[in-house]
Amino acid sequence: MKRLLTLLSISAAFAAPAAFGADGAALYQQHCAACHGAQREGAVGPSLADATWDKVQPHKAELVKFISNGLPDAGMPAWKGALDAGKIGAIADYLLTPAKAASAAAAPGPASYPELAGFKLPVGFSIAVYSDKVPSARSMVVTPSGMVFVGSRAAGKVYALVSSKHDNVADKVITIAEGLNSPIGVTYLNGTLYVAEIGRVIRFDDIEHTYDKSPKYTVLKVSLPDDKWHGEKIIKAGPDGKLYIPVGAPCNVCNREDTLHSKIHRMNPDGSGREEFARGIRNTVGFAWHPLTHQLWFTDNGRDELGDNLPSDKLNLAPKAGMHFGFPYCAGGVVPDPEFAAGRKCEEFAEPAAKLGPHVASLGLAFNTGNQFPAQYKNQLFIAEHGSWNRSQKIGYRVALITLSGDKVATDTVFIDGFIQNGQVIGRPVDIAFLADGSMLVSDDQAGRIYRVTYSAPAKK
Ligand code: HEC
């Protein structure tokens, strides 16, 4: 986070036209951007992009007074102790300049991302930034018409990304809903966008026609636990037209065989008919159905506190309903759990399709069904590894490529490396999706970005 803020403040300081003083813009990045967005587009706090505010008139004296006193009860700090009058005045001047000028000036050109050069991909592949205005970006869904919807965690928002010039850069990022409870999960089915929050699922009908008109949502009638621990939920529409949703274990390790926890559920699109699909799952943050077999593949993150190298995170295959994947009795497919294994054997449970490595935090995954990448990548699986948080040496922080032979994993290799550069974490991949042209999107919740990966055959020598 520190590095991200530093990066943002550097680029903003350079971008700020001298007319309103680099100071105001830089001070804004330093003190305000975390809550109001690097481009003033809003995050935890409201958008300050145009001078039409709810709580204060767009006049300098009133703005200075407002910033000085804040609204501490509503989460807007009082700045008079922390910043002197000169600095508050400079920030006010900056906020009173049209946001268009400010954001156009700050709009990043290709040269703004020197770290892109540090990513390593196979020959012929390139990576670019599709959008850098997607704070805490989590799951993504691409609709048949090519719109991209993105959920978020701390930002509490759901975004619509639009490439209005059709130039493969999302120049518009529209917040379609905010103030939600970790709305990480998004999926699309028959014109409707479904969003999973910690304790509920909401739906936005006809979203492709309403996304820019403050769309209304309705709450699905399904009751789901709202535990904070592993309580965030992805959601995916399956090939059977049902919505699939996990409920994680509300703990590091615990036995929740008798509750909705540590299972994957499925239900009708209106929330009715919820049923258990699979159990024995600690916490899954990624589902994908094989494009030809329609079988469900999903990631599952292993328990903590068994040391740096145990257990492995898993890639699982659930070809049918009713399978048990071993939690809490068996960790990583092979390690009897020291607290819960009594009387149980790892062999009783579905074997992992692949062991992905300890603490890599494998999250979103997607099959490549498009035709842009070379044929050897067709119908193969890509997994975002968010990276370890408590391992003494960091692991993960990459996108893995899993190749399949039938329903067996043939190879597990690195596809994108470089989310750690020179010992610095520059991003954490969360989810993978493909655009209609066959290019790949990767969301990154640390940098608040969506990357786009393309392929073009290297020129023959
Ligand atoms: C910790 C988060 C946080 C930080 C940091 C923060 N704000 Fe806020 N700010 C908020 C919240 C939340 C609100 C909304 C309060 C409400 O609506 O009741 C807000 C409201 C405002 C508003 C009124 C917007 C409106 O539409 O009425 C302005 C102006 C503002 N902040 C300016 C600033 C400036 C300038 C800074 C930096 C010096 C700053 N804020 C830093 C959280 C923050």
Residues whose N, C-alpha, C, O or C-beta is under 5 A from the ligand:
A	BS01	HEC	H31 C32 C35 V44 G45 P46 S47 W53 D54 K55 V56 I67 L71 A74 G75 M76 P77 W79 I91
